[in-house]
Amino acid sequence: MKTSSLWGKPQSRYYSYLARIEAAEAAKAPTLAVIGCADGKYVLPAARKGFEVWAVDVDDIAVNGGVKQDASGEVQVPGLVSRVKQEDLSDRVEVTCGDFMDFPRPGQFDAVFTSGALQYSFNSRHRLAGMVDAVCDLVRVGGLVYFDYMLPLEKKYKGRENCPEAQWWKDHFAGRSDFQVLHHRVLPPVLDKAHIEFPVDHYHQWGHLLVRRAE
């Protein structure tokens, strides 16, 4: 039984990332950490392909299910744990509810992915550099890390330390000789479709950064 995320479908670039990982790890099941997993928008597509996934998010309802309240009213959230069970993928997905900064797993994964999670208001309590380095610590030597980050297009993000302009990301990795930047692109503002917690179409501006751990 195939289930759906209340946060919509992954972008095509995510599937390209999975294909790149699969090509590099053809001899075994790839391992992937998804930071800020919500109800599994990026988790289930990887697990269906045979990836072994560690999924972590601080949002208990998104992870374990429950009711959320947004501008559209009450929304029933099945949750990631339920979706994993329904799709019979429990042997491939380990789910953790909590702050990823509290669960270090140095160098364990072939790849890591995070999309917008570092810019959430909850993470304003952490320094961005510390979070980025913690994400990078999860990947093994030779492994890949993909940051899908939000730029401060919306008023609520302007001036927020954990939501800087793209130059910050360029400067940060210029100072890390242990990581090689493979791709860094800033897109123009794009219209994102309505989803839970933001039930109207809305604009975001995204940056995409792909790095490889060199040593």
Beta strands, then each sheet from edge to edge (+ up, - down):
strand 1: 31-35
strand 2: 52-57
strand 3: 66-70
strand 4: 73-77
strand 5: 93-97
strand 6: 109-115
strand 7: 139-150
strand 8: 179-186
strand 9: 190-192
strand 10: 202-204
strand 11: 206-213
sheet 1: 5+ 2+ 1+ 6+ 7+ 11- 8+
sheet 2: 3+ 4-
sheet 3: 9+ 10-
end
